[in-house]
Amino acid sequence: MIDIFIAFLALIIAGLIFRTNARKHEINEKTKFGFLVPHKKLEQENLEPEAAPTVNAADLDYTEINRAWRIADMHFARGNFAQAEKWLIKVIASNATHTEALNCLGVIYIHQNNPRRAELIFKKILSITQKEPVYYVNFGRCLYNQGRASEAIEAYENAIKLDSMRPARFVSVGQIYYEQKNFQKALDYFVRALELDPNNFEYLSITAQLAETVGDTERLHKSLKKTLEIDPYNEQAKAKLATIQKD
């Protein structure tokens, strides 16, 4: 099924099927899902792909593939997803195992609210390599968008196993548990995120709220004390801390 989908992309670039309606990117370090879009400056040459390629995709050499990838990557970094998609399909038609191009295309489909198509892309990537945590993160995003929470958690956990130094990955899992009202598990993951980014005010606030919800007074006290270190004039934290100490 996945290989058929990749073949379909190749037909698009050959001009035989109508045009479809985009690097490594990862969930943003916030409680809302998003993407970090790092980018590099690229030369401004011939940035418009030809409407109908004059050569077959199979005839493209690596120089042309690399050029197409650089242009696709630049368009993606600028948020020009329509142009990026054209060039990414051109890359993939020539090299179906170009995982960075596949990843970028999968992200485009997520932005287009087409998680099923994105899922096919990320399954293809993970059949090629299981060594890049960002691919598992973005696969988790597809699954999450389809309401498949348990599978999304598994994908994020696979990313954490490969690289446990990114707080956003723990936040992503914690957010799912929070939405499931499993507040203790949510707290566990936000605490781990906070250990990696101890001055993150948002993580502190959520951790304090969760600690209060589950009755973890010690964690609540720590979170409020840290909050006041960062923001000494936070009246809400002062009042809550005073209540705890009084009890």
C-alpha atoms as a printed R data frame, in Angstrom:
    type eleno elety resid chain resno      x      y       z
1   ATOM     1    CA   MET     A     1  0.000  0.000   0.000
2   ATOM     2    CA   ILE     A     2  2.787  2.415   0.955
3   ATOM     3    CA   ASP     A     3  4.829  1.592  -2.166
4   ATOM     4    CA   ILE     A     4  1.728  2.138  -4.298
5   ATOM     5    CA   PHE     A     5  1.338  5.575  -2.723
6   ATOM     6    CA   ILE     A     6  4.982  6.424  -3.508
7   ATOM     7    CA   ALA     A     7  4.462  5.234  -7.089
8   ATOM     8    CA   PHE     A     8  1.449  7.545  -7.267
9   ATOM     9    CA   LEU     A     9  3.706 10.440  -6.339
10  ATOM    10    CA   ALA     A    10  6.071  9.456  -9.142
11  ATOM    11    CA   LEU     A    11  3.223  9.571 -11.650
12  ATOM    12    CA   ILE     A    12  2.349 13.072 -10.505
13  ATOM    13    CA   ILE     A    13  5.823 14.368 -11.257
14  ATOM    14    CA   ALA     A    14  5.769 12.701 -14.666
15  ATOM    15    CA   GLY     A    15  2.659 14.730 -15.470
16  ATOM    16    CA   LEU     A    16  0.391 11.706 -15.930
17  ATOM    17    CA   ILE     A    17 -1.979 12.489 -13.073
18  ATOM    18    CA   PHE     A    18 -3.458 15.816 -11.987
19  ATOM    19    CA   ARG     A    19 -1.413 17.884  -9.524
20  ATOM    20    CA   THR     A    20 -2.021 17.259  -5.825
21  ATOM    21    CA   ASN     A    21 -3.461 19.993  -3.563
22  ATOM    22    CA   ALA     A    22  5.121 20.946   3.056
23  ATOM    23    CA   ARG     A    23 14.692 18.696   7.115
24  ATOM    24    CA   LYS     A    24 13.767 17.579  10.125
25  ATOM    25    CA   HIS     A    25 10.858 19.138  11.997
26  ATOM    26    CA   GLU     A    26  9.518 18.442  15.410
27  ATOM    27    CA   ILE     A    27  6.797 19.303  17.859
28  ATOM    28    CA   ASN     A    28  7.248 22.744  19.350
29  ATOM    29    CA   GLU     A    29  8.171 23.003  23.021
30  ATOM    30    CA   LYS     A    30  4.714 24.122  24.084
31  ATOM    31    CA   THR     A    31  1.649 22.344  25.341
32  ATOM    32    CA   LYS     A    32  0.035 22.965  21.942
33  ATOM    33    CA   PHE     A    33  1.197 20.870  19.004
34  ATOM    34    CA   GLY     A    34  3.279 22.648  16.392
35  ATOM    35    CA   PHE     A    35  6.553 22.456  14.518
36  ATOM    36    CA   LEU     A    36  9.974 23.909  14.900
37  ATOM    37    CA   VAL     A    37 11.123 24.872  11.437
38  ATOM    38    CA   PRO     A    38 14.889 25.311  11.355
39  ATOM    39    CA   HIS     A    39 16.182 26.496   8.033
40  ATOM    40    CA   LYS     A    40 19.302 27.475   6.204
41  ATOM    41    CA   LYS     A    41 19.878 30.184   3.616
42  ATOM    42    CA   LEU     A    42 19.980 28.920   0.053
43  ATOM    43    CA   GLU     A    43 20.847 30.495  -3.222
44  ATOM    44    CA   GLN     A    44 18.041 32.179  -5.135
45  ATOM    45    CA   GLU     A    45 18.271 30.447  -8.495
46  ATOM    46    CA   ASN     A    46 15.490 29.069 -10.680
47  ATOM    47    CA   LEU     A    47 13.057 28.654  -7.828
48  ATOM    48    CA   GLU     A    48 10.069 27.765 -10.012
49  ATOM    49    CA   PRO     A    49  9.915 24.108 -11.074
50  ATOM    50    CA   GLU     A    50  8.890 23.546 -14.651
51  ATOM    51    CA   ALA     A    51  5.175 22.817 -15.080
52  ATOM    52    CA   ALA     A    52  5.907 19.684 -17.112
53  ATOM    53    CA   PRO     A    53  9.401 18.203 -16.652
54  ATOM    54    CA   THR     A    54 11.221 17.584 -19.909
55  ATOM    55    CA   VAL     A    55 13.001 14.513 -18.518
56  ATOM    56    CA   ASN     A    56 11.711 11.400 -16.857
57  ATOM    57    CA   ALA     A    57 12.123 11.306 -13.096
58  ATOM    58    CA   ALA     A    58 14.238  8.167 -13.410
59  ATOM    59    CA   ASP     A    59 16.755 10.074 -15.537
60  ATOM    60    CA   LEU     A    60 17.520 12.722 -12.928
61  ATOM    61    CA   ASP     A    61 21.065 12.575 -11.586
62  ATOM    62    CA   TYR     A    62 22.075 13.195  -7.992
63  ATOM    63    CA   THR     A    63 23.110 16.752  -8.744
64  ATOM    64    CA   GLU     A    64 19.581 17.512  -9.920
65  ATOM    65    CA   ILE     A    65 18.038 15.612  -7.007
66  ATOM    66    CA   ASN     A    66 20.125 17.577  -4.521
67  ATOM    67    CA   ARG     A    67 19.247 20.846  -6.208
68  ATOM    68    CA   ALA     A    68 15.537 19.973  -6.099
69  ATOM    69    CA   TRP     A    69 15.871 19.072  -2.416
70  ATOM    70    CA   ARG     A    70 17.622 22.345  -1.557
71  ATOM    71    CA   ILE     A    71 14.893 24.357  -3.252
72  ATOM    72    CA   ALA     A    72 12.133 22.293  -1.599
73  ATOM    73    CA   ASP     A    73 13.766 22.740   1.789
74  ATOM    74    CA   MET     A    74 14.024 26.492   1.293
75  ATOM    75    CA   HIS     A    75 10.357 26.804   0.294
76  ATOM    76    CA   PHE     A    76  9.341 24.703   3.299
77  ATOM    77    CA   ALA     A    77 11.362 26.831   5.710
78  ATOM    78    CA   ARG     A    78  9.556 29.901   4.346
79  ATOM    79    CA   GLY     A    79  6.139 28.277   4.680
80  ATOM    80    CA   ASN     A    80  5.622 28.123   0.907
81  ATOM    81    CA   PHE     A    81  4.092 24.675   1.172
82  ATOM    82    CA   ALA     A    82  2.535 24.540  -2.308
83  ATOM    83    CA   GLN     A    83  5.905 25.157  -3.962
84  ATOM    84    CA   ALA     A    84  7.700 22.903  -1.488
85  ATOM    85    CA   GLU     A    85  5.301 20.058  -2.258
86  ATOM    86    CA   LYS     A    86  6.043 20.240  -5.999
87  ATOM    87    CA   TRP     A    87  9.774 20.029  -5.456
88  ATOM    88    CA   LEU     A    88  9.496 17.338  -2.781
89  ATOM    89    CA   ILE     A    89  7.481 15.131  -5.097
90  ATOM    90    CA   LYS     A    90 10.166 15.631  -7.715
91  ATOM    91    CA   VAL     A    91 12.828 14.492  -5.245
92  ATOM    92    CA   ILE     A    92 10.835 11.464  -4.084
93  ATOM    93    CA   ALA     A    93  9.985 10.417  -7.639
94  ATOM    94    CA   SER     A    94 13.724 10.086  -8.249
95  ATOM    95    CA   ASN     A    95 14.695  8.728  -4.850
96  ATOM    96    CA   ALA     A    96 11.847  7.050  -2.968
97  ATOM    97    CA   THR     A    97 14.056  6.525   0.103
98  ATOM    98    CA   HIS     A    98 14.951 10.197   0.604
99  ATOM    99    CA   THR     A    99 13.753 10.271   4.211
100 ATOM   100    CA   GLU     A   100 14.208 14.006   4.772
101 ATOM   101    CA   ALA     A   101 12.064 14.816   1.736
102 ATOM   102    CA   LEU     A   102  9.473 12.262   2.821
103 ATOM   103    CA   ASN     A   103  9.409 13.760   6.315
104 ATOM   104    CA   CYS     A   104  8.938 17.239   4.939
105 ATOM   105    CA   LEU     A   105  6.087 16.051   2.718
106 ATOM   106    CA   GLY     A   106  4.476 14.299   5.664
107 ATOM   107    CA   VAL     A   107  4.560 17.533   7.648
108 ATOM   108    CA   ILE     A   108  2.869 19.319   4.742
109 ATOM   109    CA   TYR     A   109  0.051 16.765   4.784
110 ATOM   110    CA   ILE     A   110 -0.373 17.308   8.517
111 ATOM   111    CA   HIS     A   111 -0.678 21.052   7.895
112 ATOM   112    CA   GLN     A   112 -3.190 20.293   5.134
113 ATOM   113    CA   ASN     A   113 -5.241 18.334   7.689
114 ATOM   114    CA   ASN     A   114 -4.633 15.105   5.796
115 ATOM   115    CA   PRO     A   115 -3.290 12.843   8.577
116 ATOM   116    CA   ARG     A   116 -4.088  9.605   6.762
117 ATOM   117    CA   ARG     A   117 -1.833 10.525   3.861
118 ATOM   118    CA   ALA     A   118  0.793 11.758   6.325
119 ATOM   119    CA   GLU     A   119  0.566  8.435   8.153
120 ATOM   120    CA   LEU     A   120  1.433  6.553   4.960
121 ATOM   121    CA   ILE     A   121  4.450  8.785   4.492
122 ATOM   122    CA   PHE     A   122  5.753  8.267   8.029
123 ATOM   123    CA   LYS     A   123  5.182  4.519   7.869
124 ATOM   124    CA   LYS     A   124  7.292  4.526   4.712
125 ATOM   125    CA   ILE     A   125 10.028  6.493   6.507
126 ATOM   126    CA   LEU     A   126 10.014  4.151   9.493
127 ATOM   127    CA   SER     A   127 10.302  1.159   7.173
128 ATOM   128    CA   ILE     A   128 13.571  2.713   5.955
129 ATOM   129    CA   THR     A   129 15.058  3.837   9.288
130 ATOM   130    CA   GLN     A   130 14.172  3.645  12.951
131 ATOM   131    CA   LYS     A   131 17.088  5.766  14.164
132 ATOM   132    CA   GLU     A   132 15.697  9.302  13.921
133 ATOM   133    CA   PRO     A   133 13.525 10.395  16.868
134 ATOM   134    CA   VAL     A   134 11.977 13.303  14.953
135 ATOM   135    CA   TYR     A   135 10.273 10.871  12.557
136 ATOM   136    CA   TYR     A   136  8.584  9.138  15.486
137 ATOM   137    CA   VAL     A   137  7.530 12.517  16.881
138 ATOM   138    CA   ASN     A   138  5.851 13.530  13.637
139 ATOM   139    CA   PHE     A   139  4.300 10.073  13.264
140 ATOM   140    CA   GLY     A   140  2.878 10.577  16.752
141 ATOM   141    CA   ARG     A   141  1.386 13.852  15.580
142 ATOM   142    CA   CYS     A   142 -0.456 12.083  12.736
143 ATOM   143    CA   LEU     A   143 -1.842  9.496  15.103
144 ATOM   144    CA   TYR     A   144 -2.842 12.105  17.667
145 ATOM   145    CA   ASN     A   145 -4.710 14.077  15.000
146 ATOM   146    CA   GLN     A   146 -6.711 10.935  14.220
147 ATOM   147    CA   GLY     A   147 -7.676 10.441  17.857
148 ATOM   148    CA   ARG     A   148 -5.405  7.412  18.254
149 ATOM   149    CA   ALA     A   149 -3.971  8.442  21.602
150 ATOM   150    CA   SER     A   150 -2.400  5.141  22.682
151 ATOM   151    CA   GLU     A   151 -0.562  4.741  19.384
152 ATOM   152    CA   ALA     A   152  0.550  8.373  19.534
153 ATOM   153    CA   ILE     A   153  2.008  7.820  23.005
154 ATOM   154    CA   GLU     A   154  3.887  4.774  21.725
155 ATOM   155    CA   ALA     A   155  5.374  6.824  18.882
156 ATOM   156    CA   TYR     A   156  6.460  9.596  21.260
157 ATOM   157    CA   GLU     A   157  7.938  7.021  23.633
158 ATOM   158    CA   ASN     A   158  9.994  5.608  20.768
159 ATOM   159    CA   ALA     A   159 11.333  9.107  20.152
160 ATOM   160    CA   ILE     A   160 12.178  9.473  23.852
161 ATOM   161    CA   LYS     A   161 14.066  6.169  23.829
162 ATOM   162    CA   LEU     A   162 16.251  7.502  21.029
163 ATOM   163    CA   ASP     A   163 16.747 10.955  22.557
164 ATOM   164    CA   SER     A   164 15.460 11.780  26.023
165 ATOM   165    CA   MET     A   165 16.925 15.285  26.184
166 ATOM   166    CA   ARG     A   166 14.068 17.147  24.493
167 ATOM   167    CA   PRO     A   167 11.425 18.373  26.964
168 ATOM   168    CA   ALA     A   168  8.831 18.814  24.196
169 ATOM   169    CA   ARG     A   169  8.596 15.047  23.804
170 ATOM   170    CA   PHE     A   170  7.622 14.588  27.439
171 ATOM   171    CA   VAL     A   171  5.168 17.475  27.123
172 ATOM   172    CA   SER     A   172  3.498 15.796  24.146
173 ATOM   173    CA   VAL     A   173  2.905 12.610  26.131
174 ATOM   174    CA   GLY     A   174  1.891 14.554  29.231
175 ATOM   175    CA   GLN     A   175 -0.657 16.510  27.250
176 ATOM   176    CA   ILE     A   176 -2.302 13.328  25.990
177 ATOM   177    CA   TYR     A   177 -2.536 11.916  29.508
178 ATOM   178    CA   TYR     A   178 -3.959 15.246  30.677
179 ATOM   179    CA   GLU     A   179 -6.658 15.084  28.006
180 ATOM   180    CA   GLN     A   180 -7.441 11.534  29.147
181 ATOM   181    CA   LYS     A   181 -7.769 12.877  32.733
182 ATOM   182    CA   ASN     A   182 -4.933 10.617  33.843
183 ATOM   183    CA   PHE     A   183 -3.509 13.447  35.902
184 ATOM   184    CA   GLN     A   184 -0.852 11.456  37.764
185 ATOM   185    CA   LYS     A   185  0.714 10.217  34.521
186 ATOM   186    CA   ALA     A   186  0.452 13.705  33.083
187 ATOM   187    CA   LEU     A   187  2.255 15.082  36.125
188 ATOM   188    CA   ASP     A   188  5.028 12.494  35.789
189 ATOM   189    CA   TYR     A   189  5.752 13.597  32.230
190 ATOM   190    CA   PHE     A   190  5.570 17.321  32.928
191 ATOM   191    CA   VAL     A   191  7.980 16.827  35.829
192 ATOM   192    CA   ARG     A   192 10.414 15.162  33.433
193 ATOM   193    CA   ALA     A   193 10.032 18.043  31.001
194 ATOM   194    CA   LEU     A   194 10.625 20.474  33.846
195 ATOM   195    CA   GLU     A   195 13.806 18.644  34.862
196 ATOM   196    CA   LEU     A   196 15.169 19.381  31.387
197 ATOM   197    CA   ASP     A   197 13.934 22.986  31.321
198 ATOM   198    CA   PRO     A   198 13.596 24.059  34.974
199 ATOM   199    CA   ASN     A   199 12.959 27.747  34.251
200 ATOM   200    CA   ASN     A   200 10.095 27.151  31.830
201 ATOM   201    CA   PHE     A   201  7.251 29.116  33.396
202 ATOM   202    CA   GLU     A   202  4.573 27.267  31.436
203 ATOM   203    CA   TYR     A   203  5.840 23.861  32.574
204 ATOM   204    CA   LEU     A   204  6.007 25.130  36.166
205 ATOM   205    CA   SER     A   205  2.440 26.399  36.029
206 ATOM   206    CA   ILE     A   206  1.047 23.168  34.607
207 ATOM   207    CA   THR     A   207  3.093 21.063  37.018
208 ATOM   208    CA   ALA     A   208  1.744 23.066  39.972
209 ATOM   209    CA   GLN     A   209 -1.838 22.675  38.761
210 ATOM   210    CA   LEU     A   210 -1.421 18.928  38.258
211 ATOM   211    CA   ALA     A   211  0.329 18.493  41.604
212 ATOM   212    CA   GLU     A   212 -2.572 20.239  43.334
213 ATOM   213    CA   THR     A   213 -5.074 18.098  41.444
214 ATOM   214    CA   VAL     A   214 -3.481 14.800  42.527
215 ATOM   215    CA   GLY     A   215 -2.673 16.001  46.036
216 ATOM   216    CA   ASP     A   216  1.109 15.992  45.675
217 ATOM   217    CA   THR     A   217  1.813 18.742  48.211
218 ATOM   218    CA   GLU     A   218  5.582 18.358  48.050
219 ATOM   219    CA   ARG     A   219  5.681 18.807  44.279
220 ATOM   220    CA   LEU     A   220  3.237 21.712  44.490
221 ATOM   221    CA   HIS     A   221  5.436 23.413  47.089
222 ATOM   222    CA   LYS     A   222  8.549 22.976  44.899
223 ATOM   223    CA   SER     A   223  6.774 24.301  41.831
224 ATOM   224    CA   LEU     A   224  5.456 27.371  43.638
225 ATOM   225    CA   LYS     A   225  8.857 28.138  45.188
226 ATOM   226    CA   LYS     A   226 10.509 27.909  41.763
227 ATOM   227    CA   THR     A   227  7.778 30.076  40.280
228 ATOM   228    CA   LEU     A   228  8.511 32.786  42.823
229 ATOM   229    CA   GLU     A   229 12.232 32.569  42.092
230 ATOM   230    CA   ILE     A   230 11.449 33.425  38.481
231 ATOM   231    CA   ASP     A   231  8.593 35.842  39.195
232 ATOM   232    CA   PRO     A   232  8.869 37.216  42.761
233 ATOM   233    CA   TYR     A   233  5.738 39.346  42.319
234 ATOM   234    CA   ASN     A   234  3.433 36.501  41.306
235 ATOM   235    CA   GLU     A   235  0.600 37.111  43.770
236 ATOM   236    CA   GLN     A   236 -1.251 33.921  42.888
237 ATOM   237    CA   ALA     A   237  1.791 31.774  43.641
238 ATOM   238    CA   LYS     A   238  2.399 33.713  46.882
239 ATOM   239    CA   ALA     A   239 -1.164 33.156  48.050
240 ATOM   240    CA   LYS     A   240 -1.127 29.455  47.199
241 ATOM   241    CA   LEU     A   241  2.229 28.936  48.894
242 ATOM   242    CA   ALA     A   242  0.978 30.727  52.021
243 ATOM   243    CA   THR     A   243 -2.063 28.438  52.120
244 ATOM   244    CA   ILE     A   244  0.123 25.337  51.878
245 ATOM   245    CA   GLN     A   245  2.488 26.509  54.612
246 ATOM   246    CA   LYS     A   246 -0.451 27.368  56.874
247 ATOM   247    CA   ASP     A   247 -1.840 23.858  56.485
